[in-house]
Amino acid sequence: MAFLATALPSAPVQFTGRHVVSISDFSRNDLIHVLELATRMESSQSPARLDGKLMATLFFEPSTRTRLSFEAAMHKLGGKVIGFSDAGSTSTKKGESLADTIRMVERYADVIVMRHPRDGAARLASEISTVPVINGGDGGNQHPSQTFLDLYTIAKLFPELLSGERELTIAFAGDLRYGRTVHSLLTALCHFKVRLLLVAPRGLEMPDQYLHAAVKAGLVVQEIPTLQEVVAQSDILYMTRLQEERFPDPLEFDHIKHSYRITAAMLVGAPPHLRILHPLPRVNEIAVDVDATPHAHYFAQAGNGIPVRQALLSLVMGAV
Amino acid sequence: MSLEPLDPPTSSNPRVRQVEAILHGTVIDHIPGHMTLKVANLLARENDQVSIGMNLRSARMGRKGVVKISGRELDARTLSRLALIAPSASVSIIRDTKVVQKFIVPMPKLFEDIARCANPNCVTNHERWTSRMEVINADPLTVCCIYCERNFPATELVLL
C-alpha cells in the first residue's frame, strides 16, 4: 500500500500478550505498527497463522459487524471460535460476576474478544485475564478495534495522515457526546496532523475532556453549525447515529434528525476526494441515495475490519 | 501550649483559640468552609470526641473550618479520603498538647477504593470491584476513573 512508504519508521513494538482495551494505551508507533500489519494481511503478504488457537467471543450485548468480522478474521488465520452473543443464555443471568466469567473463559481460550454494556468492563477483564482481552466495545467508553479500522481506512485513502505532508480535515457529525467511536478516533488522531470540524446538536457536543486533549495535542478544532458547511471543506466526513432516546422531547428529535442527515443533493459540488465514513449501522443520517455517489465509503470501511482484526489477533497472540 | 493559633494573632488578643485545644489527637485545619461538616463526618468514629469550628476567620482563606479529633491519629486511608474532599487542608498531629507533626494533606497519585465513580454506568458500580481513580489535575482536584476513563471534579464523587 502506498501509505506504508510514507509512514515514519516505527520502533520495535511489543504486542505479544498485550490487551487491547483502550486506544489511549497505544502510542503513535503502536498504531502505525498495527496499520502496517493490516496492510500485509489485506494483500496476503503476512505469514501469520493461528492454527490450533481458540478465540472466545463474549458478547454480552448484540453486535453484527464486530463479532462477525472478528470471527471471520480468526477463521482466515486458521483459528477456531467459541462464544456467545446473548448474555441471557449464560450464567450472567444467574448472577455470575464478570470477574468469575473471565476466570473461567481464560482457561478455555487463547484470546478473549468481549463486548459489554458497562463502561470499563474490558479494563476490569484485562486485570483478571492471563490471556489477551480485546475490547469489542464497553458501554459508551471505548471500541479500539473500530478505531484501528477507522484509522486504517483514512490512511488508505489519505496517506498524508501518516506522512504529515498535509493537514487533513476530518469532520465528525452527529452524536458526539455519547458516540464512543468518535471519542476513540479523536484520541487516536491526536497523534497526527489533523484539523477537526465538529457538528453536533445542542446537548450532544463533544465532551470537554476530549476537546482539551485534542487542543493539548496541537489539533485545530472548530465547531461548525451545519453539516452543509463541512461538506465543502473536509477530506473525511465521519457520520454517527443520532439516538432518539438521547432527546427528552420527541419533537426536538424529529426536528434535529433532518438537520443531521446527509443526502446526495448535499454532496453536489463537494470536493471529489471527500469520503463519508460511518461505524454503522446507519439509520436515517445517511440517505440511501448517497450510497451510489463516489463519496460513500462506509461499506469499504466495514470491510477493512477483517485485515485490521487479523492484525490485532496475530499481534496479541504472538503470531508475528 | 505550643499549638499554632488558628487565627493570626492581633495586638488586642494575641492568642485567642477559636476551637478548644486537645491533649492528644489530630487537628485538621484550613478546611474550605462548606466542607467542614463533611470532613467531621468522614473522620469521626462513633465514640470519638470531635470539636468543630465553622466559618472561622483565616488570613489565607477568608473563612475556614477546623476539626479536632481527640485521641486518634489518622491512618493512610483516612488521609486519602481527606485529600479527596479537602485537598488544601493541613493536618497537625498532637501529642501531650504539642504539635509533633504538621503537613498539608498528601495528594495520592491514585485514589483506590476511596470513592464511588460518578458514572452510573461504570463497571465498578455494578461488579464487586475496587474503584481506582487517577489524579489528573490538582487544582481544582480532578480525577479520571481508570475503568470508564471519564474525568470528574472531586466534588462530584461520593466517598465509600
Interface residues (C-beta under 8 A of the other chain):
Chain A: S22 S24 S97 L98 A99 H116 P117 R118 D119 G120 A121 R123 L124 D138 G139 G140 N141 Q142 Q209
Chain B: N119 N121 C122 V123 T124 H126 E127 R128 W129 C145 I146 Y147 C148 E149 R150 N151
